[in-house]
Amino acid sequence: MAQRTNIIASIVPNEEIGIASSILALVRNIAGAFGIAIFATILNNVTNSNVLSIARNSFVNVKNTLNMEQFTALIILKAQVAAYGTVFAVAAAFLLVGAVAALGIKTHRRIKLKENIIIE
């Protein structure tokens, strides 16, 4: 985060640094909210799918309620652990797309002379 803020602060003119930093904070907050919502939805859907898949292929031959509760809890736990692998794979794909997109960003170098003349 600090590197991104420094890059933006070095590119933006001094008169517009307040606007640039507020827009950066706004985008960071909105992206964080969307990221949490997207990944929580993926985690929930994959967990539900995994619970059904694991339960379909599992069997316990005990009629004791305590053992049935433990059996159910273990199915849910295994489904959640497997779901995190899927979420991390999706996050890695998003990161890869973002990294490739970031390589295409072109910046202009500004040189400030003594007489407040800016050459781009």
Secondary structure, DSSP 8 states (H G I E B T S, - for coil): -HHHHHHHHHHS-GGGHHHHHHHHHHHHHHHHHHHHHHHHHHHHHHHHHHHHHHHHT-------HHHHHHHHHHHHHHHHHHHHHHHHHHHHHHHHHHHHHHHT------EE-TTS-EE-
